[in-house]
Each structure stands twice: as structure tokens, then as C-alpha cells.
Amino acid sequence: MKELFPLKQVNGYIFSLLLTVVALSVYFFDMSFAMGLTILVVTAFIQAGVQLVVFMHAGESEDKGGIYVHTIYGVVLALLTILGSLLAMIWGYMF
């Protein structure tokens, strides 16, 4: 019966709840903007990693290296798009 219990998923769910409580604490404790934003960004990336590995089973296939490379590529592309938008629209740099 022990092998039928999804211990990895339950642990991932509890860890996700813990990360949500940590992110929610930013609201309840009067933190500075920089500290609150840092905590929110770090917990968001950790929670995205937990979701990817535990619930989407990213590391359980034969092509797990390719999945991680594509995920990192997507994150880098998203960050470059956000940075380019900030450069053009807020900071006034035009190419």
C-alpha cells in the first residue's frame, strides 16, 4: 500500500502551501518595497520549479535534459522581452 501513496505529490503540495504562506506574509508584515519584492520573486521562482518538477513530471522522462533547456530558454526569452519593453517604454531608450 505504501507504494500507492503519492508521497512526492503530497510533499510538493505542502511545500507549495508553505511558499504561499511566505509570500502572503509580505502583505501582513510591513516590509520595505525592496524586501517584499525580493521575497515574492524568489518564492515565485521556487514555486514554479516545484510545480514543474513535482506536478508536471519534468524530470521523469528520457528527454529531461531537453525539457530543462527549453524551460530555461523560455525564461530567458521572457526576461529579455520584459527588459526590452522596460527599456523602450519606461526608460526611453529607442533602438
C-alpha positions as CSV (number, residue, x, y, z in Angstrom):
1,M,0.0,0.0,0.0
2,K,2.9,2.3,0.7
3,E,4.0,2.4,-3.0
4,L,0.5,3.5,-4.0
5,F,0.5,6.6,-1.8
6,P,1.7,9.7,-3.7
7,L,4.2,10.9,-1.1
8,K,6.1,13.1,-3.6
9,Q,3.0,14.9,-4.7
10,V,1.8,15.4,-1.1
11,N,5.2,16.8,-0.1
12,G,5.1,19.1,-3.1
13,Y,1.6,20.3,-2.2
14,I,2.7,21.1,1.4
15,F,5.8,22.9,0.2
16,S,3.7,24.9,-2.3
17,L,1.4,25.9,0.6
18,L,4.4,26.9,2.7
19,L,5.7,29.1,-0.1
20,T,2.3,30.7,-0.5
21,V,2.2,31.5,3.2
22,V,5.7,33.0,3.0
23,A,4.6,35.1,0.0
24,L,1.4,36.1,1.9
25,S,3.5,37.2,4.9
26,V,4.8,40.1,2.7
27,Y,1.4,41.6,2.9
28,F,0.8,41.1,6.6
29,F,4.3,42.2,7.8
30,D,5.1,45.8,7.0
31,M,8.2,45.2,4.9
32,S,10.0,47.6,2.7
33,F,9.3,47.5,-1.0
34,A,12.6,46.0,-2.0
35,M,12.5,43.3,0.7
36,G,8.9,42.4,-0.2
37,L,9.6,42.3,-3.9
38,T,12.7,40.1,-3.4
39,I,10.7,37.6,-1.3
40,L,7.9,37.5,-3.8
41,V,10.2,36.9,-6.8
42,V,12.3,34.2,-5.0
43,T,9.2,32.4,-3.8
44,A,7.6,32.6,-7.2
45,F,10.6,31.1,-9.0
46,I,10.9,28.3,-6.4
47,Q,7.2,27.5,-6.6
48,A,7.4,27.4,-10.4
49,G,10.2,25.0,-10.1
50,V,8.3,22.8,-7.7
51,Q,5.2,22.8,-10.0
52,L,7.4,21.9,-13.0
53,V,9.2,19.0,-11.3
54,V,6.7,17.6,-9.0
55,F,3.3,18.0,-10.7
56,M,4.3,18.3,-14.3
57,H,6.8,15.4,-14.0
58,A,9.5,17.2,-15.9
59,G,12.4,15.0,-14.7
60,E,10.7,11.7,-15.2
61,S,11.1,11.3,-19.0
62,E,14.1,10.2,-21.1
63,D,14.3,13.7,-22.5
64,K,14.6,15.6,-19.2
65,G,17.7,17.5,-20.4
66,G,15.8,18.9,-23.4
67,I,12.8,19.8,-21.2
68,Y,15.0,21.8,-18.8
69,V,16.9,23.5,-21.7
70,H,13.6,24.6,-23.3
71,T,12.3,25.8,-19.9
72,I,15.4,27.9,-19.3
73,Y,15.3,29.2,-22.9
74,G,11.7,30.3,-22.3
75,V,12.5,32.1,-19.1
76,V,15.5,33.9,-20.7
77,L,13.3,34.9,-23.6
78,A,10.6,36.2,-21.3
79,L,13.1,38.2,-19.3
80,L,14.6,39.7,-22.4
81,T,11.1,40.7,-23.6
82,I,10.3,42.3,-20.3
83,L,13.7,44.1,-20.2
84,G,13.3,45.3,-23.8
85,S,9.8,46.6,-23.0
86,L,11.0,48.4,-20.0
87,L,13.9,50.0,-22.0
88,A,11.6,51.2,-24.7
89,M,8.5,52.3,-22.8
90,I,9.7,53.5,-19.4
91,W,13.4,54.4,-19.6
92,G,13.0,55.9,-23.1
93,Y,15.8,54.1,-24.9
94,M,14.9,53.7,-28.6
95,F,16.9,51.5,-30.9
